[in-house]
């Protein structure tokens, strides 16, 4: 089977897994918060298994932690959909959860001396706080109907794949990132169903997984901190739709503005990493 067909099959199976759970959540409204995050978790697990094979536990490779993050962070996705009166549990639970999740995969960089203890602590705490902020700011997008949210996140996955492929020089991380976008992108056709939303948990968990992929690429591949910052800011871009000033605009404008930013800035980021990659005559890939 060709690489293109294999990749398409992987994306299709992962998206199908997520779509099944989201359709169940659409029909079973009381279970929507649980099934929202579960769709991303199972979809990503299917994706990872097909791309990387069965992961070890405890992980023996940095990329294997991304798979376990999809499962271990599932309670954080569930908490994201908790009733508004108890949402403080989600805020504090997510903060403590991401701090705990980021320590094991990045600790070897400190133990090996690649990062000093001070730098390692700063990186880990900084990444955890940034991830928590990203999840908190973007999770409300999951409550919005329409195709804007899943489409923008799917586009983010495409941009991320390009930057990881040409910038980090990691084909596997690029495929995982791009297909993660495709998993969320299955919400685009489902958005035409009446009252369908992908849910807060799906958005929060997807953003955590993107950050897990990017930090892995920074520590163990060749992604630069500047490239990670660009990807992070692009991930925040869909949340512009939630600003009070944006809320007063028409739905078309609220969609078009973040779309234009992701296309222009993301396209420029991929273009620059591609140019640098070609100038270096395609250095060896990290994984």
C-alpha positions in Angstrom: 0.0 0.0 0.0 1.4 3.4 -0.9 2.3 5.9 1.8 -0.5 8.3 0.7 -3.2 5.6 0.9 -1.8 4.4 4.2 -1.9 7.9 5.7 -5.4 8.4 4.3 -6.6 5.2 5.9 -5.0 6.1 9.2 -6.7 9.5 9.2 -10.0 8.0 8.2 -10.0 5.4 10.9 -9.0 7.9 13.6 -11.6 10.4 12.4 -14.2 7.7 12.3 -13.5 6.7 15.9 -13.9 10.3 17.0 -17.0 10.8 14.9 -18.8 7.8 16.4 -18.3 9.0 20.0 -19.4 12.6 19.0 -22.5 11.3 17.3 -23.3 9.3 20.4 -22.8 12.5 22.5 -25.1 14.4 20.1 -27.8 11.8 20.6 -27.2 11.3 24.3 -27.0 14.8 25.6 -26.4 13.9 29.2 -23.3 12.0 28.2 -22.1 14.7 25.8 -19.3 16.0 28.2 -17.9 12.5 28.7 -18.1 11.4 25.0 -16.7 14.7 23.7 -13.2 14.2 25.2 -13.4 10.4 24.7 -13.7 11.0 20.9 -10.4 12.8 20.7 -8.7 10.4 23.1 -9.8 7.2 21.2 -9.3 8.8 17.8 -5.7 9.8 18.7 -5.0 6.4 20.2 -6.1 4.7 17.0 -3.9 7.2 15.1 -0.9 6.7 17.2 -1.2 2.8 17.1 -1.3 2.8 13.3 1.6 5.3 12.9 4.0 4.2 15.7 2.7 0.8 16.7 1.9 -0.4 20.2 3.5 1.9 22.8 5.3 0.6 25.8 4.4 1.4 29.4 6.3 2.8 31.0 7.4 4.6 27.8 10.9 4.0 26.5 10.7 6.7 23.8 9.7 10.3 24.1 6.9 10.1 21.4 5.2 7.3 23.4 4.3 9.8 26.1 2.0 11.6 23.6 -0.1 8.4 23.4 -0.3 8.1 27.1 -1.2 11.8 27.5 -4.2 11.1 25.3 -5.4 8.6 27.9 -4.1 10.0 31.1 -5.5 13.5 30.3 -8.9 12.1 29.6 -10.2 13.2 33.1 -9.1 16.7 32.3 -11.3 16.6 29.2 -14.2 15.4 31.2 -13.7 18.1 33.8 -13.7 20.7 31.0 -17.4 19.9 30.4 -18.4 20.1 34.0 -21.4 22.4 34.9 -20.5 26.1 35.1 -21.1 26.2 38.9 -18.2 23.7 39.4 -15.9 24.9 36.7 -13.4 26.1 39.2 -12.6 22.4 39.6 -11.7 22.2 35.9 -9.5 25.3 36.2 -7.4 24.0 39.1 -7.6 20.4 38.1 -6.2 21.2 34.6 -3.4 23.3 36.1 -2.3 20.5 38.4 -2.9 17.9 35.7 -0.7 19.4 33.0 2.1 20.1 35.5 2.1 16.4 36.4 1.8 15.3 32.7 4.8 17.4 31.5 7.3 16.2 34.0 7.9 12.5 32.9 8.5 13.1 29.2 10.8 16.1 29.7 12.7 14.9 32.8 15.3 12.9 30.7 16.5 16.1 29.2 17.4 17.3 32.7 18.8 14.0 33.9 21.0 13.7 30.8 22.4 17.2 31.2 20.9 18.5 28.0 19.0 21.0 30.1 20.4 22.3 33.3 18.2 21.9 36.4 17.2 25.5 36.4 16.4 25.6 32.7 14.6 22.3 32.9 12.3 23.4 35.7 11.7 26.7 33.8 10.8 24.9 30.6 8.5 22.3 32.2 6.7 24.8 34.4 6.5 27.3 31.5 5.1 24.7 29.1 2.6 23.5 31.6 1.3 27.0 32.4 1.1 27.8 28.7 -0.8 24.6 28.0 -3.2 25.3 30.9 -3.8 28.8 29.6 -4.4 27.5 26.0 -6.9 24.9 27.2 -8.7 27.4 29.4 -9.0 30.0 26.7 -10.0 27.7 23.8 -12.3 25.2 25.6 -15.4 27.4 25.4 -15.1 27.2 21.6 -16.4 23.6 21.9 -19.8 25.0 23.0 -20.2 26.9 19.7 -22.2 25.3 16.9 -21.2 25.5 13.3 -18.1 24.4 11.4 -15.7 27.2 12.4 -14.1 25.6 15.5 -13.4 22.1 14.0 -12.3 23.7 10.7 -9.8 26.1 12.4 -8.4 23.3 14.6 -8.1 21.0 11.6 -6.2 23.8 9.7 -4.0 24.3 12.7 -3.1 20.6 12.5 -2.1 21.0 8.8 0.1 24.0 9.6 1.6 22.1 12.5 2.4 19.1 10.4 4.2 21.3 7.9 6.3 23.0 10.5 7.1 19.7 12.3 8.0 18.0 9.0 10.3 20.7 7.6 11.3 22.5 10.8 11.6 19.7 13.4 12.5 17.2 10.7 10.3 14.6 12.3 8.0 12.7 9.9 6.2 10.8 12.6 5.4 13.8 14.8 4.2 15.7 11.6 1.9 12.8 10.7 0.6 12.6 14.3 -0.1 16.4 14.3 -1.7 16.5 10.9 -3.9 13.6 11.6 -4.9 15.0 15.0 -6.2 18.0 13.0 -8.1 15.5 10.8 -9.6 13.9 13.8 -11.1 17.2 15.0 -11.9 18.1 11.5 -14.5 15.3 11.3 -16.6 17.8 13.3 -16.9 19.9 10.1 -19.5 17.6 8.4 -21.1 16.8 11.7 -21.6 20.5 12.3 -24.5 20.4 9.8 -26.5 18.3 12.3 -28.9 20.3 14.4 -27.5 21.5 17.7 -24.2 19.6 17.2 -21.1 20.8 19.0 -17.8 19.0 19.5 -17.7 20.0 23.2 -15.4 21.7 25.6 -13.5 18.5 26.4 -12.7 17.8 22.8 -11.1 21.2 22.2 -9.2 21.2 25.5 -7.8 17.7 25.0 -6.8 18.4 21.4 -4.9 21.5 22.5 -3.1 19.6 25.2 -2.0 17.0 22.6 -0.8 19.6 20.2 1.3 21.1 23.0 2.6 17.6 23.9 3.7 17.0 20.3 5.3 20.5 20.0 7.3 20.2 23.3 8.4 16.7 22.3 9.6 18.1 19.0 11.5 20.9 20.8 13.2 18.6 23.2 13.9 15.5 21.1 13.7 16.7 17.5 14.8 20.0 15.9 11.9 22.3 16.5 13.1 25.7 17.7 11.5 27.7 20.5 10.5 30.4 18.1 8.7 27.9 15.9 6.9 26.5 18.9 5.8 30.0 20.0 4.4 30.7 16.5 2.4 27.4 16.6 1.2 28.3 20.1 -0.1 31.7 19.0 -1.8 30.1 16.1 -3.5 27.7 18.4 -4.8 30.7 20.4 -6.1 32.4 17.3 -9.5 30.6 17.2 -10.2 32.0 20.7 -10.4 35.5 19.1 -13.9 34.5 18.2 -14.8 34.7 21.9 -13.7 38.3 22.4 -16.6 40.7 23.2 -15.8 42.9 20.2 -15.8 39.8 17.9 -19.1 38.7 19.3 -20.8 41.8 17.9 -19.6 41.0 14.4 -21.4 38.7 11.9 -20.7 35.0 12.0 -18.9 35.2 8.6 -16.5 37.9 9.9 -15.9 36.0 13.2 -14.8 33.0 11.1 -12.9 34.9 8.4 -10.6 36.8 10.6 -9.0 33.9 12.5 -9.0 31.9 9.3 -7.0 34.6 7.5 -4.5 34.8 10.4 -4.0 31.0 10.4 -3.7 30.9 6.6 -1.3 33.9 6.3 0.9 33.4 9.4 0.7 29.6 9.3 1.5 29.6 5.6 4.4 31.9 6.1 5.7 29.7 8.9 5.5 26.5 6.8 7.1 28.4 3.8 10.1 29.6 5.9 10.7 26.2 7.4 10.5 24.6 3.9 13.0 27.1 2.5 15.4 26.5 5.4 15.0 22.7 4.9 15.7 22.9 1.2 18.7 25.2 1.9 20.1 22.5 4.2 19.6 19.9 1.6 17.3 17.9 3.9 19.1 17.0 7.0 18.5 13.6 8.6 15.2 13.2 10.3 14.9 12.8 14.1 12.5 10.0 14.0 
